[in-house]
Amino acid sequence: MKIRKSFFAVIAVCFLFFSGITLVGVGAESLTVDEIMDKMEETAPDFTTQKTISEMILIDEDGKEEIREMIMFSQKGEDEKTSTLMRFLSPKSVKGVTLLNINDGEKIYLYMPAYNKPRRIAGSSKGDEFMGTGLSYEDMSMDYKDNDYEKKLLEETDSEYIIEVLPTEEDVSYEKIILHVDKEKFYATKVEFYEADNELSKTLTINKIKVDDNGKVTPMEIEFTDIAENQKTKIVMKETEYDVELSSSFFSIRTLKKPTL
């Protein structure tokens, strides 16, 4: 399973766009799921390429923090699939470690300077944790746009729509995903990930956002919680550039080994 991104895999779970026909409520002004997701898409920034510098803060079960600086590039292709390249800039223990995600997770490569050789992440390993972050490779490359996924509204409150997504692929780690969508600004404020037996496994919340003059919403702080491991990963956005110029071969194995991006 994949997650469509605007800046990080996980991260990118911030702009989740769906299609569907399930009705929301019964009143004359009720929205369909399709209409809700169309509104979410309207509030997402428009860009083809993006460059982001951010802090990743790892918080263990004792509250101890480790701060990592990272840079990420992303590009949306003509087929609407997204490729991303993320590299740790600090601390020294992870500096240079680079993750390449091609076409919404069709191919994923990990480069570690100590080994000086890119390694492709096999499908059977996509559930493995990435570099102690609490995020799996699957978490960082999911995409809920699959039209075969069953989607329905569970509840509508004064402030949000609560939507259930049921993945249909056999190799998907999550049995269902619950989205909490802000009714005023139309972005996913919280995502809940459930495994077998309806057990809540992980959550993702958007703690801070920036809204521009056109009503476009950019997440500025994301918090990912691994409930089973009792650890959190925060992503704090520092700098963002849209429509940066990238070469046609930027998202390739060759780029992984380059000392500077």
Wavefront OBJ file of the C-alpha trace (Angstrom):
o trace
v 0.000 0.000 0.000
v 1.161 3.513 -0.705
v 0.638 7.076 0.559
v 0.561 9.984 -1.792
v 3.048 12.639 -0.729
v 3.766 16.300 -1.146
v 6.932 16.262 0.913
v 7.598 12.970 2.643
v 6.366 9.834 2.422
v 4.990 9.784 5.574
v 4.881 12.367 5.473
v 3.085 12.987 2.687
v 0.059 11.368 4.017
v -0.768 14.973 4.470
v -2.589 15.276 1.181
v -4.773 12.173 0.894
v -7.058 12.288 -2.120
v -9.809 9.797 -2.728
v -12.543 9.029 -5.164
v -15.867 7.505 -4.147
v -19.628 7.851 -4.134
v -20.548 7.219 -0.501
v -22.979 9.829 0.796
v -22.131 12.064 3.721
v -25.247 12.593 5.800
v -28.725 12.897 4.362
v -29.407 16.628 4.112
v -29.727 18.590 0.911
v -26.302 20.134 1.441
v -24.556 16.864 2.224
v -21.301 16.099 0.425
v -20.238 12.840 -1.137
v -16.837 11.367 -0.286
v -15.788 12.277 -3.802
v -16.743 15.907 -3.210
v -14.903 15.987 0.118
v -11.722 14.692 -1.468
v -12.068 17.102 -4.381
v -12.136 19.923 -1.838
v -9.032 18.467 -0.158
v -7.282 18.479 -3.495
v -8.281 22.099 -4.065
v -6.587 23.135 -0.795
v -3.337 21.267 -1.569
v -0.476 23.405 -2.979
v -0.040 23.191 -6.750
v 3.458 22.121 -7.753
v 5.351 19.720 -9.980
v 8.566 19.567 -7.959
v 9.330 20.404 -4.349
v 12.382 20.798 -2.126
v 12.036 20.653 1.637
v 14.452 20.983 4.548
v 13.086 19.740 7.841
v 13.867 18.334 11.263
v 12.955 14.796 12.215
v 12.643 14.405 15.982
v 12.679 10.827 17.300
v 11.145 10.426 20.769
v 11.546 7.069 22.529
v 9.397 5.557 25.275
v 11.439 7.368 27.959
v 10.972 10.745 26.292
v 14.564 10.930 25.060
v 14.891 12.896 21.812
v 17.200 12.561 18.831
v 17.086 15.324 16.216
v 17.924 14.607 12.591
v 18.083 17.181 9.827
v 16.992 16.040 6.384
v 16.445 17.297 2.877
v 13.810 15.927 0.537
v 12.970 16.376 -3.125
v 9.729 15.236 -4.738
v 8.299 15.277 -8.232
v 4.836 14.533 -9.535
v 4.842 12.720 -12.882
v 2.408 12.975 -15.767
v 0.692 9.847 -14.465
v 0.162 11.638 -11.108
v 2.552 9.215 -9.388
v 5.122 10.809 -7.100
v 8.845 10.101 -6.766
v 10.804 11.260 -3.725
v 14.427 11.340 -2.633
v 15.214 11.959 1.033
v 18.657 12.313 2.631
v 19.746 12.776 6.243
v 22.119 15.733 6.688
v 22.859 15.213 10.388
v 23.819 13.878 12.912
v 27.010 12.131 11.865
v 25.608 8.669 12.668
v 23.059 8.903 9.817
v 24.557 11.604 7.592
v 24.334 10.676 3.915
v 21.785 7.888 4.339
v 19.445 8.346 1.382
v 16.066 6.847 0.494
v 14.756 6.844 -3.078
v 11.088 6.127 -3.685
v 10.065 5.836 -7.347
v 6.462 6.158 -8.570
v 4.588 5.848 -5.276
v 6.700 2.942 -4.041
v 6.913 0.854 -7.211
v 10.652 0.747 -6.501
v 12.397 1.735 -3.258
v 16.176 1.979 -2.785
v 18.236 2.650 0.338
v 21.789 3.989 0.185
v 24.087 3.853 3.217
v 27.505 5.495 2.769
v 29.234 2.843 4.887
v 28.377 0.194 2.299
v 28.722 2.499 -0.749
v 26.104 0.488 -2.632
v 22.357 1.137 -3.091
v 20.089 -1.679 -1.918
v 16.646 -2.265 -3.338
v 13.955 -2.839 -0.710
v 12.098 -6.023 -1.614
v 8.342 -6.224 -1.319
v 8.671 -8.639 1.585
v 10.748 -6.055 3.497
v 8.512 -3.026 3.032
v 7.030 -3.569 6.484
v 10.484 -3.223 8.086
v 11.253 -0.109 10.118
v 13.279 2.633 8.447
v 16.356 3.788 10.379
v 14.801 3.689 13.854
v 12.051 6.146 12.925
v 9.043 3.975 13.780
v 8.023 4.396 10.119
v 8.123 1.411 7.797
v 9.064 1.632 4.128
v 5.401 0.898 3.451
v 4.289 3.821 5.631
v 6.483 6.091 3.543
v 5.106 5.005 0.183
v 1.370 4.420 0.580
v -1.267 5.875 -1.711
v -4.965 5.781 -0.854
v -6.090 6.796 -4.344
v -6.827 3.174 -5.309
v -10.379 3.203 -6.644
v -10.879 -0.393 -5.505
v -10.614 0.608 -1.843
v -13.963 0.716 -0.090
v -14.625 4.103 1.465
v -17.479 5.343 3.588
v -18.344 8.098 6.015
v -18.510 6.912 9.623
v -19.495 10.187 11.245
v -19.972 13.872 10.562
v -19.498 16.308 13.447
v -19.609 20.083 13.613
v -15.884 20.254 12.872
v -14.892 17.162 10.882
v -15.736 14.268 8.586
v -14.581 10.850 9.755
v -13.968 8.498 6.820
v -13.126 4.790 6.784
v -10.896 3.302 4.077
v -10.686 -0.477 3.635
v -7.678 -1.592 1.540
v -8.273 -4.613 -0.663
v -4.731 -5.718 -1.480
v -3.606 -8.927 0.230
v -0.117 -7.629 1.049
v -1.346 -4.496 2.835
v -0.297 -4.341 6.501
v -3.345 -2.368 7.613
v -6.864 -3.722 7.747
v -8.406 -0.272 7.723
v -7.488 3.421 7.863
v -9.598 6.141 9.485
v -9.308 9.753 8.300
v -10.354 12.841 10.234
v -10.955 15.675 7.752
v -11.296 19.293 8.834
v -14.645 20.650 7.568
v -13.456 24.247 7.236
v -10.032 23.875 5.588
v -10.457 20.359 4.132
v -7.223 18.638 5.125
v -6.607 15.422 7.067
v -5.942 16.447 10.663
v -5.458 12.856 11.819
v -5.017 9.403 10.283
v -5.472 6.172 12.258
v -3.965 2.869 11.094
v -5.597 -0.380 12.233
v -4.127 -3.866 11.915
v -5.869 -7.223 12.335
v -8.542 -7.616 15.037
v -9.354 -3.911 14.772
v -6.222 -3.004 16.764
v -5.055 0.592 16.483
v -1.382 0.370 15.519
v -0.251 3.857 14.528
v -1.552 7.389 14.244
v -0.485 10.417 12.241
v -1.563 13.913 13.224
v -0.903 17.302 11.652
v -0.150 19.617 14.556
v 0.555 22.828 12.640
v -0.373 24.129 9.208
v 0.218 27.211 7.066
v -2.574 28.608 4.912
v -1.627 30.970 2.079
v -3.696 33.776 0.577
v -5.310 31.321 -1.867
v -6.433 28.967 0.888
v -3.758 26.367 0.114
v -2.822 24.294 3.175
v 0.781 23.222 3.880
v 1.454 20.984 6.928
v 4.273 22.447 9.031
v 4.487 19.857 11.830
v 3.534 16.200 11.576
v 3.560 13.697 14.431
v 3.639 9.951 13.804
v 2.993 7.661 16.799
v 3.828 3.960 16.904
v 1.499 2.775 19.649
v 2.944 -0.730 19.973
v 6.507 0.571 20.402
v 5.451 3.647 22.408
v 7.570 5.993 20.322
v 6.941 9.118 18.268
v 8.454 10.727 15.201
v 7.886 14.431 14.548
v 8.601 16.182 11.259
v 9.018 19.965 11.534
v 9.205 21.841 8.243
v 11.931 24.525 8.082
v 12.179 25.534 4.406
v 10.011 24.705 1.402
v 10.492 25.554 -2.282
v 8.050 24.671 -5.044
v 8.755 24.024 -8.735
v 12.530 23.728 -8.299
v 14.494 22.717 -11.381
v 15.547 19.050 -11.342
v 17.231 16.997 -14.047
v 15.268 14.270 -15.814
v 17.511 11.651 -14.180
v 17.421 13.091 -10.665
v 15.246 10.331 -9.219
v 17.648 7.514 -10.095
v 20.153 5.182 -8.464
v 22.974 7.357 -9.791
v 21.823 10.291 -7.669
v 21.870 8.219 -4.485
v 25.666 8.140 -4.360
v 26.245 11.814 -5.125
v 27.867 13.588 -2.157
v 25.773 16.725 -2.723
v 22.246 17.119 -4.056
l 1 2 3 4 5 6 7 8 9 10 11 12 13 14 15 16 17 18 19 20 21 22 23 24 25 26 27 28 29 30 31 32 33 34 35 36 37 38 39 40 41 42 43 44 45 46 47 48 49 50 51 52 53 54 55 56 57 58 59 60 61 62 63 64 65 66 67 68 69 70 71 72 73 74 75 76 77 78 79 80 81 82 83 84 85 86 87 88 89 90 91 92 93 94 95 96 97 98 99 100 101 102 103 104 105 106 107 108 109 110 111 112 113 114 115 116 117 118 119 120 121 122 123 124 125 126 127 128 129 130 131 132 133 134 135 136 137 138 139 140 141 142 143 144 145 146 147 148 149 150 151 152 153 154 155 156 157 158 159 160 161 162 163 164 165 166 167 168 169 170 171 172 173 174 175 176 177 178 179 180 181 182 183 184 185 186 187 188 189 190 191 192 193 194 195 196 197 198 199 200 201 202 203 204 205 206 207 208 209 210 211 212 213 214 215 216 217 218 219 220 221 222 223 224 225 226 227 228 229 230 231 232 233 234 235 236 237 238 239 240 241 242 243 244 245 246 247 248 249 250 251 252 253 254 255 256 257 258 259 260 261
